[in-house]
Amino acid sequence: MRFRSLLLLIVLVAFAPGAKAVAAEPARVLSDIDYNLDATGPSQPGANCLDLYLPPEPDGAGQGLRPVVVWVHGGGWMNGDKKNRMTDKARLFNDLGYVVASLNYRLSPDISGGGFDGSFDPGRVRAPDHVRDVAEAIRWLSRNVASHGGDPDRIVLVGHSAGAHLVSLLGTNPSWLAGRAVSEKQILGVVSLDTETFDVREEADPGNPLNSASRLALIWNAFGTPDEEAVDPRWADSSPQVAADPSDPPFLLVTQSARALRMASNNEFATSLGEDPASAVVGVPLDHEGINTALGSATDTTVETARVSAFVRDVIAGAKPAGVKVTRRPARRVVIRAPRHRRVKPRKVAFAFRGTGRATGFQCRIDRQRFRSCRSPRSFRVRPGRHVFRVRPLNPSGRPGGEKAVTFRVVVRRVGRSRTQ
């Protein structure tokens, strides 16, 4: 009886208004969301879908939209899955308050077994199918993640191995996103975990003495053989190194400290981005799969989890929301002087404004008209009475930000003698 009373007391306290949760709730997971909006290229059942890992519901309201971390798995562009080793990663970023999207993409044929005869199916999934799918997933997020509490204007890309190549390609070549109506400014930063495929041209070159037969087969399977390249060039467009420049978003590159060539390729890529390799490249004492496993693990004894967490927090903190400042407006009381008994014509009023933060455009309206795209300065012709001008900024995704309202009144002051005098 005493035990039941104690249990009842614990339940009442736990659910009392204002009571704090004793233990963190698990993440909420929405699985196998179909993100395919364009259905281009060879179909592959189950490939074009993503999982959303949502932080626990916050106490109270007013939390706003949460940043989104997009995870892209590795596997040589031919295997792997969005659920692979996601528990620690989802927990890591959910605990930081972020929505996590882990996605699948179409895969090239799996040639890792012993049955590969050295021939490649010309109709196989290969570049640019992989990166198109990842871009399509980001397009879906841009359109839909806000309904799940995610902010489409604060996205960070993270990938491992082949996934690291794909996020690096999206981070350096904005045309892949622009083709999906996604602004490059929606991507705040990119984390590349242990890829060496920054320049597909070098990786696919049979004359490169560093390329083994198995490595060449892997690359040709995903990006095309030399014969296919001669007919339909794709290697350069698949190479982050080709497109990298200082205008790209910030990158953090994590790789194996014991592999000198891999460290060198990451340092070269960082330099092409205009970043200091000493800070942008993190060498860790782990092997390839160890880097994937360590991220978010409570047993990670390297700096990987700490550096990735700090990088993601920093790029998100630096993303100021879109805002607008009105720099010129009419007087609060606009006086029209008009002769008696003469019809008053509408008065022209003008407004000037500028964006703050990450504003990429504006929408305006006067009174009850609809919001429409506008540029500064913006003028209207208005009749006597009370009027309200509203302007709001557009975020990189096109999502409107908070509006500014300007209220003024137009009054008529009659001048001259009346007819009775």
ABEGO torsion letter per residue (X at the ends): XAAAAAAAAAAAAAABBGBBBABBBBBBBBBGBBABAAGBEBBBBGABBBBBBBBBBBBEBGAEBBBBBBBBBBGGGABEBAABGAAAAAAAAAAAGBBBBBBBBBBBBBAABAABAGBBBAABBBOAAAAAAAAAAAAAAAAAAAAAGBBAABBBBBBBEAAAAAAAAAAABAAAAAAAGBBAAABABBBBBGBABABAAAAABAABAABBAAAAAAAAAAAEBAAAAAABBAAAAABAAAABBAABBBBBBBBBAABAAAAAAAAAAAAAAGBBAAAABBBBBBBAAAAAAABGBAABABAAAAAAAAAAAAAAAABBBBBBBBABBBBABBBBBBBBGBBBBBBBBBBBBBBBEABAEBBBBBEABBBBBBBOBBBBBBBBEBBBBBBBBBBAAGBBBBBBBBBBBBBBBBBEBBAAX
